[in-house]
Amino acid sequence: MSVTALHDDHHDHGPAKGFMRWVTTTNHKDIGTLYLLTSLVMFMVGGAMALVIRAELFEPGMQFVDPLFFNSMTTLHALIMVFGAVMPAFAGLANWMIPMMIGAPDMALPRLNNWSFWLLPFAAVMLVSTLFMDGGAAAAGWTLYPPLVLQTGAALPFTIFTVHILGVSSILAAINIIVTILNMRAPGMTLMKMPLFVWTWLITAFLLVAIMPVFAGAVTMLLTDKFFGTSFFNAAGGGDPVLYQHLFWFFGHPEVYVLILPSFGIVSQIIPTFSRKTLFGYSSMVYATASIGFLSFIVWAHHQYTVGMPIEGELYFTYATMLIAVPTGVKVFNWLSTMWRGSLTFEAPMLWAIAFVVLFTMGGFTGLMMSISPADLQYHDTYFIVAHFHYVLVSGAVFAIIAGVYYWLPKWTGRMYDEKLAALHFWLTVISVNVCFFPQHFLGLAGMPRRIPDYALQFAEFNAWSSVGAFIFGFSQLILCYIVVRAMKGEGEHATDEVWEGAHEHGLEWQLPSPAPYHTWEHSPHIH
Amino acid sequence: MKNLKALLAVSVWVFMGEAQADYALNLTEGVTELSRDIYDLHMLIFWICVAIGVLVYGILIYSLVKFRKSKGAVAADFHENTKVEVLWTVIPFLILMAMAIPATKVMLNVYDVSGADMSIKVTGYQWKWRYEYLDDGLDFFSSLDAKSNEARQTNSGINPADVPNYLLEVDHPLVVPTGKKIRFLFTGGDVIHSWWVPDLGWKKDTIPGFITDGWTRIEKPGIYRGQCTELCGRDHGFMPIVIIAKPEAEYKQWVAEQKKALGHAETEPAAPPAAQAPDAHSAPAEAVASAAAVSGEDKSDVMAEGQKVYETHCASCHQANGEGISGLFPAIKGSKVVNGPVSDHISLVVNGKPPLMASFKNILKPEEVAAVITYQRNSFGNNTGDVVHASDVLAHH
């Protein structure tokens, strides 16, 4: 009796009030919101750093910053975008959506969930604070290669500690997601009935658990090399600087799939909804995701074609890398087939999803080109690769996240965004992102190395274009901030429960009211 | 839709651009067998991507136009087709297999350094290159030329357009013969660098403590420029590579001239025994000549020589004003080492402080080390009065 009473009592509780609600919350929706807002803030911080870079590169000559500070900007821009913007955004979407999609009342480990989030802002603040330390922030690139990174000043141990904390945060979030997906699915929600977003996150979470400790280990070895006299990466003491690169990319290559697999999931949710069809080739999508996850572990040294590996290694990594094009191709073909003979409408989430397919495929092509190792001896460490990974990470991962935000925002807040404003945001972004990054293909092929603060005159025109594109891109994202804040404040049209026409056939989340109540699926839905 | 059209327009622009040779939109074909083979691979995979792109984007555009709800499209009900799914898994796989064959052939050739006519050792330093001709006995440093260096300082007021070959010019270019198979051996003196001249078709990392290699046979005389392509610290963007390829006869003549200049320096009567130090570098020859003056014990000559060495080898980190960069590169001004016992100072310069500072044992000659230490101990407000001799330095070798 008393248990029932307590339970009912609990039922009537809304969220606690005030600041402490957010500090102590164990609610998956609150934590999802915290992750997403943190991500948006860090996206702006990392973006501001990108604009410092593009301002300096607008024309030849050094106008604004010291070369060392420039190097710190490229380093922090990447670290913040990867660990502070994209990964937390996915964690936020996972928190909000996975329980709602699989019919679970919350994440399996709610207190762990709180901790894994709250590690994040402290790590982010510590990373940014290294800018003000003696000697400046780390300036050896986000890959933190020794021996160069060992020339960092006071910032080195703080940067490494940041990586450790971010790693702990990611591992905890990943464990929580795995446990939730494997244990909390509603009756009848078999693995092969799970929405693709849940599947891609399940695989991503396994990748994270496997790779973050490797990265943490590698940077710890940097720490001991610098402060405790070890020689892991110092040839004079019997070590090998290239060992670090192998360790880093054993983490780093799966990491880039951590940044893209959930994007595949989001796009696989959106395209069927706005095509008014079922996703084509569901099971092949699952298998393709799993193969990409597996392949990600055995291709790492394609980032190191120029270090002088034995020829056998060079060829092996070439063949293995080329294979990735197969499952990735399958995904693109499946999306196309989903749209084929559909009934398409072009609301904001669909616009972003289509742009994702187009531009991610472009990044896929340049990726395929770089897998050809002899050609990569030319492409390596030039702007060609800068163009490549921005196509897959900005017009890939970031576009997918924005698509997801537009798709689910009405469900989260109960308010529709302004479709015209969203269209303006989309077109400004999609045009400027191409103005920014497309010319970088030419720059790289013409011979411009990456990570340089100044350049020879023949690179001037395309750099100017690129900078103009970057600034338009950056400022266009203020529209996104405005749209999100407006919905959060409860302004704009009310959203229906279904939100999108026919959406109730495309996932459990659309069977809930809009906005989704603080507690959902306290009684498991029945899945047919 | 608009962005698709824009994309198409841009792609057309790419292909047209290819026709205009001097407008650099594409990879260079280069001037060696390897660079041409690599260019061909690049174009092959590029056109494969274009073909797949036309197919994928074509289907997408067709769908976006044809299957709009606003045009009355009604969704069909299908969600799998085993035959099609197998096909689009197998066909890409076969295309990749076909690509792997030429890629393997070219890679095997890239790795075949056998039968070289001559060898050159390339060492990357922050932020200059050292070239040692293992067969012809030449050995010199190559760094950004003075004009570019002046113009690239923050707010220098110099328009880069007024500097010939801005950031792609060096003081001492690498001169090589055409038509000879040259084997390069690469290593790093401090951090990892990467040596890239696009016209040769490849780049290679220079890794401290390890030796990597590569080869080239340049077919056409000319000047070929490149840059460091591995982030190597503050001045990574400012260590270009310039190769001058000459017909063999002219190359031989150049070698002879260099040796003659070197020979002059060595026959100077005042030349100290240390001039024959095993790794002493020979060009720029004038540096050797002036080094000979050090033995004159005239402190002002020593100081002048020391300043020269300081500006070439020390100032990039410790700064021209000797104040260093806080938290990274210690100041020479008021330094405990510089104002402490001479032997500690010599030992630091000779042995370096890996990975922060290179060992100068094999970079500078003992009299140059002596001069620069003398200079440091009597400049920037340091006033020890010490004059260091080459023999003091040799004691630390």
Contacts between the chains, C-beta under 8 A, distances in Angstrom:
chain1	res1	chain2	res2	distance
A	60	B	160	4.2
A	60	B	161	7.6
A	60	B	166	6.5
A	60	B	167	8.0
A	61	B	151	6.9
A	61	B	152	6.9
A	61	B	156	7.2
A	61	B	158	7.7
A	61	B	159	7.4
A	61	B	160	4.8
A	62	B	152	5.8
A	62	B	153	6.7
A	62	B	154	4.4
A	62	B	155	7.2
A	62	B	156	7.4
A	63	B	154	7.3
A	63	B	155	6.6
A	64	B	154	7.7
A	65	B	154	7.5
A	66	B	154	6.4
A	66	B	234	7.7
A	67	B	234	4.9
A	67	B	235	6.2
A	67	B	236	7.6
A	67	B	237	6.5
A	67	B	238	7.7
A	68	B	233	7.8
A	68	B	234	4.4
A	68	B	325	7.1
A	68	B	328	7.6
A	71	B	231	6.9
A	71	B	233	7.5
A	71	B	234	6.9
A	71	B	236	7.3
A	133	B	327	6.9
A	134	B	326	5.6
A	134	B	327	3.2
A	135	B	325	7.1
A	135	B	326	6.4
A	135	B	327	2.4
A	135	B	328	4.3
A	136	B	327	6.9
A	136	B	328	7.4
A	139	B	233	7.5
A	139	B	234	7.6
A	140	B	231	6.5
A	140	B	233	7.9
A	141	B	231	4.9
A	145	B	192	6.4
A	145	B	231	7.6
A	146	B	355	6.9
A	147	B	190	6.9
A	147	B	191	4.7
A	147	B	192	7.2
A	147	B	208	6.3
A	147	B	354	7.3
A	147	B	355	3.2
A	148	B	191	4.2
A	148	B	192	6.8
A	148	B	231	6.7
A	148	B	232	6.2
A	148	B	233	5.9
A	148	B	355	7.9
A	150	B	355	5.0
A	150	B	356	7.1
A	151	B	191	7.2
A	151	B	233	6.4
A	151	B	328	6.6
A	151	B	355	6.9
A	151	B	356	5.8
A	152	B	328	7.8
A	153	B	326	7.7
A	153	B	327	3.2
A	153	B	328	4.9
A	154	B	327	5.6
A	234	B	209	7.6
A	234	B	354	6.5
A	234	B	355	6.6
A	235	B	207	7.8
A	235	B	208	5.8
A	235	B	209	2.0
A	235	B	210	6.3
A	236	B	209	6.3
A	236	B	354	5.5
A	240	B	209	7.5
A	240	B	210	7.2
A	241	B	192	6.1
A	241	B	207	5.7
A	241	B	208	6.5
A	241	B	209	7.2
A	241	B	210	7.8
A	242	B	207	6.2
A	242	B	210	7.3
A	275	B	67	7.7
A	275	B	75	6.7
A	276	B	69	7.3
A	276	B	75	4.1
A	277	B	75	4.8
A	277	B	76	7.0
A	277	B	77	7.4
A	277	B	78	8.0
A	277	B	79	7.2
A	278	B	77	7.6
A	278	B	79	4.1
A	279	B	79	6.6
A	280	B	78	7.5
A	280	B	79	5.3
A	280	B	80	6.7
A	281	B	79	7.2
A	281	B	80	5.5
A	281	B	85	5.7
A	282	B	79	6.9
A	282	B	80	7.5
A	283	B	80	7.7
A	284	B	80	7.8
A	284	B	85	5.4
A	306	B	194	6.1
A	306	B	202	7.7
A	306	B	203	5.4
A	306	B	204	5.7
A	306	B	205	5.1
A	307	B	205	4.9
A	307	B	207	6.8
A	307	B	212	7.2
A	308	B	186	7.7
A	308	B	204	6.5
A	308	B	205	6.6
A	308	B	207	7.3
A	308	B	210	7.3
A	308	B	212	3.2
A	308	B	213	7.3
A	311	B	107	6.8
A	311	B	108	6.7
A	311	B	111	4.6
A	314	B	107	5.9
A	314	B	111	7.5
A	315	B	104	5.9
A	315	B	107	6.2
A	318	B	100	7.1
A	318	B	103	6.1
A	318	B	104	7.6
A	318	B	107	7.1
A	319	B	100	5.8
A	322	B	96	4.6
A	322	B	99	6.8
A	322	B	100	6.4
A	323	B	93	7.9
A	323	B	96	7.1
A	325	B	92	6.0
A	325	B	96	6.3
A	326	B	89	6.1
A	326	B	92	5.3
A	326	B	93	5.4
A	326	B	96	7.2
A	329	B	88	6.6
A	329	B	89	7.8
A	329	B	92	4.8
A	330	B	85	7.3
A	330	B	88	6.5
A	330	B	89	5.9
A	332	B	56	6.4
A	333	B	88	4.7
A	336	B	56	6.8
A	336	B	59	5.3
A	336	B	60	6.0
A	336	B	63	6.9
A	337	B	81	7.8
A	337	B	84	7.5
A	338	B	79	8.0
A	339	B	60	7.3
A	339	B	63	4.5
A	339	B	64	7.6
A	339	B	67	6.6
A	340	B	59	7.4
A	340	B	63	5.6
A	340	B	67	7.1
A	341	B	67	6.1
A	341	B	73	7.7
A	341	B	75	7.1
A	341	B	76	3.9
A	341	B	78	7.6
A	342	B	63	7.4
A	342	B	67	5.2
A	342	B	73	7.1
A	342	B	75	5.0
A	342	B	76	7.4
A	343	B	67	6.6
A	343	B	68	7.8
A	343	B	69	4.4
A	343	B	73	4.7
A	343	B	74	5.7
A	343	B	75	4.2
A	344	B	63	7.2
A	344	B	64	6.8
A	344	B	67	5.2
A	344	B	68	5.3
A	344	B	69	6.0
A	344	B	73	6.8
A	345	B	68	7.6
A	345	B	69	4.9
A	345	B	70	7.3
A	354	B	60	7.5
A	354	B	64	7.2
A	355	B	3	6.7
A	357	B	60	6.8
A	358	B	3	7.2
A	358	B	4	6.7
A	358	B	7	7.1
A	358	B	57	6.9
A	358	B	60	6.9
A	361	B	53	7.3
A	361	B	56	6.0
A	361	B	57	7.8
A	362	B	7	7.9
A	362	B	53	7.8
A	365	B	49	4.0
A	365	B	52	7.3
A	365	B	53	6.3
A	366	B	49	8.0
A	368	B	45	6.7
A	368	B	49	6.3
A	369	B	42	7.1
A	369	B	45	5.0
A	369	B	46	6.6
A	369	B	49	6.5
A	372	B	41	5.7
A	372	B	42	7.7
A	372	B	45	5.3
A	372	B	99	6.5
A	372	B	103	4.9
A	373	B	103	6.5
A	373	B	107	5.7
A	374	B	37	7.2
A	374	B	38	5.0
A	374	B	41	5.6
A	374	B	103	5.9
A	374	B	106	4.2
A	374	B	107	5.1
A	374	B	110	6.0
A	374	B	202	7.8
A	375	B	38	5.8
A	375	B	41	5.0
A	375	B	42	4.6
A	375	B	45	6.6
A	375	B	103	7.7
A	377	B	38	6.6
A	377	B	110	6.9
A	377	B	201	6.9
A	377	B	202	3.8
A	377	B	203	6.0
A	378	B	27	5.8
A	378	B	38	5.9
A	378	B	42	6.9
A	378	B	198	6.5
A	378	B	201	6.6
A	378	B	202	6.9
A	378	B	203	7.5
A	380	B	194	7.9
A	380	B	203	6.2
A	380	B	229	7.0
A	381	B	194	6.4
A	381	B	196	7.9
A	381	B	203	7.3
A	381	B	229	4.2
A	381	B	230	6.2
A	382	B	229	6.9
A	427	B	2	7.0
A	427	B	3	7.7
A	430	B	3	4.9
A	431	B	2	7.7
A	431	B	3	6.4
A	431	B	6	7.0
A	434	B	3	6.9
A	434	B	6	6.8
A	434	B	7	7.2
A	434	B	10	7.5
A	438	B	10	6.1
A	442	B	14	8.0
A	442	B	17	7.9
A	442	B	24	7.2
A	442	B	25	4.7
A	442	B	26	7.8
A	445	B	24	7.5
A	445	B	25	6.8
A	445	B	26	5.3
A	445	B	27	4.6
A	446	B	24	3.5
A	446	B	25	6.9
A	446	B	26	7.7
A	447	B	24	7.3
A	447	B	28	7.3
A	447	B	198	4.7
A	447	B	226	7.3
A	447	B	227	7.6
A	449	B	196	7.2
A	449	B	227	5.1
A	449	B	228	7.0
A	449	B	229	4.4
A	449	B	237	7.6
A	450	B	229	7.8
A	451	B	231	4.5
A	451	B	236	6.4
A	451	B	237	7.8
A	452	B	227	7.4
A	452	B	236	6.3
A	452	B	237	3.3
A	453	B	237	5.3
A	454	B	152	5.6
A	454	B	160	8.0
A	454	B	167	6.4
A	454	B	237	5.4
A	454	B	238	7.5
A	455	B	167	6.7
A	455	B	237	7.3
A	456	B	165	7.3
A	456	B	166	5.6
A	456	B	167	4.9
A	456	B	168	4.9
A	457	B	160	6.2
A	457	B	161	6.2
A	457	B	166	5.6
A	458	B	24	5.9
